[in-house]
């Protein structure tokens, strides 16, 4: 990252043009240790994504991201995304809890636009709140403190100023600590809290939310301000797991639809 370039926390768009025919994915956690998931992503980019005008990735495209100087290590992913934008597809990217350091160079290499989290966007004719979703897991106080730290511009500048080896060591340590902590946390702590979702709906006045992060794909109906709202949770991906999973959300006749992979 050059001294003139803003840290990833600041290099985001707060408003974007409406989405007419999007497909949403999140929580792919791409890494060399999960080759089948990476292969399924490339297949998705060949077969599924091209049917839509816009591709929206709501965070955690990668298992971890130590900075945009890691681009050479993920060239097949970059090439697939760049190929899509070169053919006219809009690519919109949101930071996740695993990849908050996606920055200007990654966006430039892929032709994508980094989004603020959360952001209100007109999707298929309806104002919709998009988010990775981790900010609404407010019962996990320790995680919220960590989230605030890694998204702080000064922290990001300092981290990206370290050597590549130093950043890799820090990232590996953080992943090990996270997995250890998750093993002893109650499951509901790692889910969004209804109060946080209600507050987001009330503050923005929308009646539809789309997010990832929780690995609990579903469509929820929420009562808010005397009416009803929808909360759509995206699937996580892991084709190397004992119970393979993955999928996406798109729209049919203006209505959201969750699609799960069966192969």
N, C-alpha and C positions, 0 to 999 in steps of 0.2 A: 504494500500500500504506500503510495507516495504521500509526502507531507501535505500536498494540496488536496488529496482525495479524502472525502469525508468517511468516517468509519461506517460500517454496515448499518449500525443503529440509526444513522441519520440519512442514509442514501436510499430513501423510500418515497414512493408516491402516496400522497394522502387522498387523492381523487383520481378516478380513471373514467373513461368512457363506458357506457353500458355494455353488458355482455349479452349477445343475442342467442348464441348456441354454444354454451361452454361445456367442458367436461372437467370435473374436479377430481384430484387425487391428493393424498397426503400419506405421511408415515410409511414411506417405502424403506427407509433405513438402509439405503444401498451401501454395500461394502463388499470387498473382495472375498470375504469369508462366507457370503451367501450368493453363490454364482447363479442359482436357479432364479432367485428374485431379480437379479440384474438382467438375466436373459428374458424374463417375463416382461420387465420394463421395456426392453428394446422391442419385443414383440408388440406390446401395447402401443408403442410409438409408431410401429409400422401399420398395425391393423385397426386399432381402436381410435386413437387420438385424431387421425386425419379426417374422421367423419364430422369433426366439430370445428367451428371457427376459432374457438379460444380454448387454450389449455391452462388451467389454473392449478398450481401446486401449493397447497396450504401448509407448507412446512415439513421438515424432516424428510426431505428428499434423500439425504445422506445420513448414515449412522453417526458420523461426526464430520465437522468441517473445520480445519485448522487455519484456513486462509486461502485466498484466491491463488496463491502460488502453488497450491495443490492441484490446479487444473490439469496438468499433464497426467495425473494418476487416474483421472476419470474421463479420458478422451471419448470413449464410446458414448457415454451419457451426454457429454457436451455436443458431440457430433449429431446425435439424434435430435436434441432440442434445437440446435442451430439449423438443422435440415428442415424442421417443421416451420420455424419462423421465416426461413428463406422462401418457403412455398406459400407464405402469406398468413399463417396461423399466428394469432396473438398468444404470447406466452407471458403469464403473470406468476410471480414467485413470491412466497411469503416465508419469512424466517420461522423455523421451528425451534424447539428446545434443544435439538441436536445440532442444528446448523445456523446459529444466529450470526455467524461470521461470513455468510454468503455476501459478496460485495459487488462493487462496480465491475471488476474484471470478469466475474462469472456472468453477470447480466449482459455485458458487452459481447462476450464470447458466444452466448446462446441466443442473443437477440431478445432477451426477456426484460421485464420491468419488475423491480422489487416493490412490494406493497407494504404499506403501513399495516399494523396489527393492533386493533381491529380496523376494518374499513367498511363503509357502507357503499354498495355498488348496486346499480339496477341490473338485475339478472332475469332474463326472460320476461321483462316487463314489470318486475316487482322489486322494490327496494329490499335489499338483502344484506345482512351483516355477515361478513366473512372474517374468520379468525383461525389461528392455529388451535386455540382452545385452552392452552395451558394457563393463561392468565385467570381463567375462571375456576381453577382448582384451588380455591382460597383456603380450604381446610389444611392444605399442606404448607404450613407456614415456612418451614425450612426451605422448601423448594422455591417459594415465592421470593425469599431473600436471595437465593442463588440466581433466579431469573433476573431480578433487578440488577444484580452485579454484572452478569455477562452481557446484558444489553446496555450497560452504561458506556457512553462513548469514550470516556477516559480509560476504562478497563480495556475496551477493545483496542484502542491505540497502543496501550502498554503491551497487551498480549501479542498483537501483530508485529510489534517491534522485536520480539524474541526470535531466536534462531528456529529453524524448522524442527530440529531435533528437540529443542526445549518445548515447543508447542505440542509435538507428538507425545512427549512424556506427560505433559500436563493433561492432555486430552485422554490418554489411556488411564491415568489415575482418576480423573473425574468420572469416567465410565465405570470403572471398578467400584468406586464409592457409591455411585448412583444405583448400580445393580444390588449392592449389599443393602442399601437403605430400602429399596423397593421390596426386598424379600421380607422385611419386618413391618411394613406399613399395611394398615387396613386398606382393603380395596376401595372403599368409599372415599378415602382421603385423596386418592389419585383420580377421582372423577370430578367433573364440574359440580359446583354447588348451585342448587336452584336459586338461591338469593342472588348470586353473581349473574346468572343468566337473566333473571327478572330485571335486575338493575340495567343490564346492557340493552334489553328490549325496551325498557321504559325510557332510557336516555336517548335512544336513537329513533324510537317510534316505528321500528320495522316489525314485520310479522313473520319473518323467516331468518333463521340463522343456519349457516353451514360452517362446520369446523371439523377438526381431526383431533389428534393427540391422545384421546382416551382409549383407543383400540376397542371401542364398544360400538360398532356401526349399528345404527338404528335411526328410525324416524320417531321423534317425540312430539306430542302435542302439549303446549304450555298455555295455561290460563294467565292472562296479563291484562290489566286495565279494562276489565269487563269484556274482553274478547279472547280469541284464541290465536296462538302463534305456533310455528313449526320450528323444531330444532333437528337438523339433519347431521348425523355424525358419520364421517367417512371411514371406510375400512382401512386397517393397517395391512401391510404386505409382508409376508414371509413364506416364500415358496420352498424354503429349505427346512422348514419346521416339520415336526411329525404330523401336525394337522395344518397343511398348507392353506394359506388364505391370501386374499387380496381382492381388489375391485375398484370401482369408481362410482361417481354420481354424475348423471347427465339429465337431460330434460326431454320428455316426450309430450307433445301437445301442450307445452308450457308448464308441465308439472315435473317436479324432481323425481328421479328414479335411482335407487341403489342397484348396482350390478355387481355380482360376485363372480369371481373366476371359478370355473369348474374344470379347468385343465391347465 
